[in-house]
Amino acid sequence: MMESTLKSIDYSSFYECRRIENIELYDGLYFIGASSFYSCTGIKEINIPKTVYHIGNNAFYGISGDISIDEENQYFSIEDSVLYNKDKTELIAPIKFLNYRFIVRDGVKVIKPEAFLNTRYTNIIIPDSVEEIGYNAFKNCTKLTTVKLSKNLKTLSSGLFENTNINNIELPNILEKIERVCFKGSSLVSIEIPDSVEEIEESAFYECKSLNSIKLPKNLKKLNDMLFRDCENLEKVILPEAIEKIASNVFSGCTSLSFNKKDGIKYIGTNNNPYFAMISLDDENRVENIVTDEETKVIASWFMYYQGYVKSFVLSNKIKIIPNHCFIGSKINKITLPENLIEIGEFAFAHCSSLKNIVIPSTVEYIGHKTFTECKNLSIYF
């Protein structure tokens, strides 16, 4: 039995204490931390005092006994074995697993972070009243195959569907952002991202090993780090014309991905331009003196990372940005920069010890941190 002087129970305090059967909480307690009674499967009954104003994520996960809340508590309520805030506009977590299908109560506006973490639901239906879903809300729901999303979501939060069994999902037409690792390790086979989306953060589809096809939004400007890394069944990607930057390791481990190859370079194209973006060198067709396709507009970060066989490089005049680490450590001794170049990223030519001369166009507005560091034989002309 807990003493009445107890004010706070920190996170994981009784984590997996499965032999606890009886516990009584008294008024004066105000804080119950995340996972406090996680998987305390022996607890038969627990009543949350009226003074409690904070309950952390998964505080009562796995408890099969009855959980109730003092009627005078101003912060929380329970209905149908689901924990809510007092006015039931925020779903904190289901307390008991009653059915493989879960229908979120109409009127809920927010699903809190980690609300369904590690649960066994296979089908979840979210009403249009929901405007926000917190991070990791469905993470590690390995049996989850179907989710109907609210039409009023503008953001898919980080880790939202990480390690779920979802293979297809319809996204809302007003969606603006997909946060990092949102679908990481999920069973997605295909997905269409609406044109309303303007940002997809790093690793959003990392290790989606079943992903075969994806439609990217037309206004997307950047492919962030490791966006499709280890999507080993991804066969084809069509880039939107708006793309300006491709970060590091975006397509690393995409062993099924088909590239457009030309003169020693692997390209990924748009619907109208097969040579829109340079992704990497074609090591199966080594070319020492490379001239890029004149229609190329984008070059990926880390494009020639410590590469040793290319000696000279002429870049398309339609390229406006040389991204971070683009030629770092390579053995090129000559490069012709685009006439309309605007930006040269950090470490772009760092450790290029063989590079002797470079002319910086008058159009350049930005040169990044340590762009030419350790280029010991380089003369730079403006």
N, C-alpha and C positions, 0 to 999 in steps of 0.2 A: 504494500500500500504506500502511495506517495504522500509525503508530508505536505501540509498546507502552506509551508514556507516556499515551496518550489515555484519558481517564476518561469523557468525556461528549460526545455528539453532540447538539447542540441541535435544536429543531424546525425543519423545512424546510431543513436544512443543504445537502442535495443535491437539493432539490426540482426535478423534471423535468430532471435531468442525464442525458439519454437516451443519451449516448455512452459513459458509464462501462460497461465490460464486466467488469473484474476488480476485486474489492475483498476485502480480508482483514481481519477484525477479530480483535484479540488479547485474551487475558486481561488484566484490569485495567480494561477498559471496563465501566461499570456502568449508563450511562444512554443510551438511544436515544430521542430526542424525537419528538413527533408529526410525521408527514409527512416524516421525515428523508430517506428514499429514495423519496418519493412519485413514482410514474411514471418511475422509472429503468428504463426498459424494456429497456435494453441489458445489464443485469447478468445474467450467466450462472449465477452461484452465489454464495451468501453463507451463512456459518456464524456463528451467534450464540454468543459465548463463554460459558463457564460462570459468569462474574462478573456478567453483565448481570442486573439486577433490575428495571429499568423499561423498558418499550417503550410508546411513546405511540401514540395513535390514528393509524391509516393510515400507520404507519411504513414499511411495505413495499408499499403499495397500487400495483398496476399492474406489479409485477415478474413477468416470465414465467419467469425462471430458477429454479433449485432453491434453496430456503431450508431450512436445517437448524439444529438447536440442539445444542450440546454436551451429551452424555448426563449430565454432572455438573452441569448447570445446575439449581438447586433451585427455580426460579421459573416456568419456561415449558416447554411441550411442543408438538409439532406432530403432528397426525394427519390424514391425508387432506387435506393442504394447508390445514388450519385451525389457527390459533394459539390455544392455550389457556394457562391457568395450569397449574401442574405436575400437579395432581390432576384436571384437565379438568372442574372444576366451573364455571369461568368461560370463556366464549367471547370471545376478544379480537377476532378478525377472520379471515375467510377470506383466505388469501394468494393463491390462484389461483382464477380463474373457470373451473370445470370443467363446469357444467351450469346451465341456467336454473332448475332446481328445487333448492332447498336444504333439507335436513332437518337440523334442529339435533339434535345427539347427545343421546340420553336420558341423564340424569344431570347435564346442565348446569343450574346454578341461576341463573347471572347471565349476561346478554348485555351486554357492556361498551358504554359510550357510543361512538357513531359506528362501531359494528362493521361495518355493511354500507353505510356512507355512499357514495353515488355508484355503487354496484354495479349490475349488469345483470340481477339475478335477477327472475323473473316470479312465482315461487311459493315461499313460505317456510313451513315447518311447524315449529311450536315445541311441544315436548313439555310435559306438565304438571309436569315437574320444575323448569321455569324459574319463578322467583319474582320476578325483577327484570330489566327491560330498561332500559339507560341512555339518556340523552338523545341525540337525533339518530341513533338506531341504524339507521333505514331512510331517513333524510332523502335527498332527491334520487335515490331509486331510481325513476326515471321509468318504468321498464318493469314495476314491481311491481304486479300486479293482485290477487293473492290471498295472504292471510296467515291461517293458523290459529293462534290465540293459545293460550297455556297457560291452563288454567282457574284457575290459582293466582296470577294477577297482581292486585295491589290498586291499582297505579298505572300509568297510561300516561304516560310521561315527556315532557318538553317536546321538541317537534320530531320526535317519534317517526315519524310518517307524513307529514311535511311534503314537499310536492311529489312525492308518489307517485301512481300511477295506480289505486289501490284505489278501487272504487266501492261496495263493501259489505263489512262486517266484523261478525262476531259477537263481542261483548264478554263477558268472564267475569262470572258472576253475583255474585262477591265483590268486584268492582271498586269502589273508593272514591273515586278521584280521577283526573281528566284534566287534565294540566298544560298550560301555555301553548303556543300554536301547534302543538299535537299533530297536528292534521289540516290545518294551514294549506296552502292551495293544492292540496289533494288532489282526486281525482276522485270523491269520495263522492257517491252519489245519494240514499241514505237511510241512516238509522242509528237503532237503538233502544238507548238508554242504560239499563242496568239500574237498578232502584230502590235498589240498594246505594250508588250514587254520590251523594256529598254535596257535592262541589265540582268545578266545571269552571272552570279558570283563564282569564285573558284571552286573546282571539284564538284560542281552541282550534280554531274552524272558520272563521277569517278566510280570505276569498277561495276558499271551496269553491263554485265557480261552478256546479257541476252539482247541488249539494245541493237536493233538492226537498222532503224531509220529514224530520222528526226527532221522536223521542219522548224527552221529558225525564224524568228520574227524579222520583218523587213527593216526595222529601225535599229537593230542591234549594232553597236559600234565596236565592241571589243569581245574577243574570246579570251576569257580569263584563265589563269594558271590551271593546268590539269583538268580542264573542263570535261574532256571525254577520255581521260587516261584509263587504259586497260579495258576499254569497251571493245573486247576482242571480236565481237560479231558485227560491229558497225561497218557497213559496206560502202555507204556513200553519204557525203555531206555536200549540200548546195549552200554556198555562202550568200548572205544578203549583200547587196551593193553598198550598204552603209558601213560595212566593216572597215575600221581604220587600224586596229591593232590586234595582233595574235600573240598572246603571252606564251610562257614556257610550258613545254610538255603537254600541250593541249591534246595532241593525238598520239602521244607515246603509248605503246602497247596496243594500238588499234591494228591488230595484225591482219584483219580482213579488209581494211579500208583501201579503196582503189584511188590512185592518184593519177593526175594527168602529167605525164613525163615529157620533158623536152630539154635537150642540150644539157643533160646532167643535173636537172632540177626536178623535184617533185612539187607539183602545184595542186591546189584545190580551187575550183572555179565557182562562178555564179551561173545562173541560167544562160547568160549571154556571153560570158567570158571564161573560157576554160583555164586560162592562165592568170586569173585574178590575184591569187596569193601564193607566194613561195613558202613552202613549209619546211623543206629540208633538201639536202643534196641527194642525188640518186647515186648511191655507192655502187650500184650494178653497172652504171654507165658513167665512168669517171671522165670528167672534162677539166683540163687544166686552165683554160682561158674561157670564162663564161660571159656570155652576153644574155641578159634576161629578156624575156619576151616584152615587146614594146607596150603591150596592154596590161602588164603587171602593175598593180597599185599598192600591194601590201607585201611585207616581208616579215616572217615570224621571228620572235625573240629566240636567241640561242641558235640561229640558223646555221652558223658555221663554227660551232663550239670546238675549239682546239682541233680544227681540221687541218690536214697537212698536204693535200695534193693540189688544191686550186691555187694558181699563181696570180691570176688577174681577174677582175670582176667589173663589169659595166652594168650599172643599175638603170632600170627603166626610168624615164623622165616623169612618169606618172606616180612614182613613189614619193610620198611627202614626209614619211616618218621612218627613220632607222631605229628600231626599238632597242631596249636594254639588252646588253650581252650579245648582240647580233653576230659580230665577227670575233668575239673574244678568243684570244689565243690562236687564231688561225695563222697560216703561213703565207697569206697573200702578200705580194710585194707591190701591187698596183691596184687602185680602185678608182672608178669614175663615178662620182656622186650625181644624183639627179639635179637638173637645173632648177627645179621648183621645191627643193628640199626645205622643210620647215624645222624639223626636230631631229637631233641625234641623241639617243638615250644614254643612260649611264653605263659605263663599261663597254660601250658598243664596239670599240676597237682596242680595248685594254689587252696588253701582252701580245700585240701583233708586232713582234720583233723584226720581222722581215719587211714590213711596210716602210717605204722610203719617202714617198711624197703623197700629199692629199690636198686637194683644193676645196675649200669650204665655200659653197655658193652664197651669194649676197642675200638670198632669200631666207637663210637659216635664222631662226629666232631663239632657239634654245639648244645648248650643248650641256649634257648631263654630267653628273658626278663621276670623276675619274674616267671619262670617255676615252682618253688616249694615254692612260697611265701605263708606264713600262714600255712605251713604244720608243725604244732607245735610239733608233735610227731614222726617226720620222721628222720630216720638215713639213710644216703646215702653212698653207697660203690662203689668205682671205681675199 
